[in-house]
Amino acid sequence: MAGTGVFSPGRAKIDARTLRRDRWWLEPALIFGLLFTFVVYSSVRAFWDTNYYNEDTSLLSPFYSPCLADACVEGSTHLGTPVGDWWALSPALLILILPLGFRMTCYYYRKAYYRSFWFSPPACAVAEPHKKYSGETRFPLIFQNAHRWFFWLTLPYPILLAYDAYDSVHHDGDWGVSLGSAILLFNALLLLAYSLSCHSCRHIMGGRLNHFSKHPIRYWGWVQVSKLNGKHMQLAMVSLVVVGLTDLYVLLTASGAFTDPRIG
Ligand code: FES
């Protein structure tokens, strides 16, 4: 049977899996470690269902925002509790599905986990172990095309997270800034930058136009989004790490491990 990929008919007959001499495995290995750690940590926290809200300085973990169920801790339900009491599991499980879908279908993360987890291929000029390749044209990977919809559905999240930061500044009618407020705001801004740097966002701004000169506002937006788009990989990774650390900060302060320093 004819091979596929680098073993296809017509490709140079080279038995070695790769002729690369550099440490090509280092990047996929590091990304594997980072993504695996995040998946384990976020799963534990999503099911934990406690210590996600610091009542003293109104810090709400981004994993639990917005908190929409009756079971949410008092003070954490900025949008009310439209879900009511029928949801008995952790409220994080209700809302994490959208950010999870957004990141899972992100063009950058696809490249990252296809390489690090599926070795498809593990790096440029390194043969993959799979015999067949059907791309993203069939089930289940055809659902990667839902990315543009996840973009729209998750666009409100940075605004909601920024509101959480505002709420912690305007705590119980008193104004004051805590370290946690700054961390919440930083996390919201990073998530906004990551969302706006999305390839779908770039297409929405400048796609399907024949003449930029006739659409100066969209052209200006496309130029700005394109600048962010050039940093999409970095924003994807940094925002992932920061959202995890933000949750960890809320966990530590909500559990009483230390006090969130506050001025005012
Ligand atoms: Fe990465 Fe859209 S391509 S978020």
Boltz pocket constraint, residues with backbone or C-beta under 6 A from the ligand:
constraints:
  - pocket:
      binder: B
      contacts: [[A, 102], [A, 105], [A, 106], [A, 107], [A, 108], [A, 109], [A, 147], [A, 151], [A, 194], [A, 195], [A, 197], [A, 198], [A, 199], [A, 200], [A, 201], [A, 232]]
      max_distance: 6.0
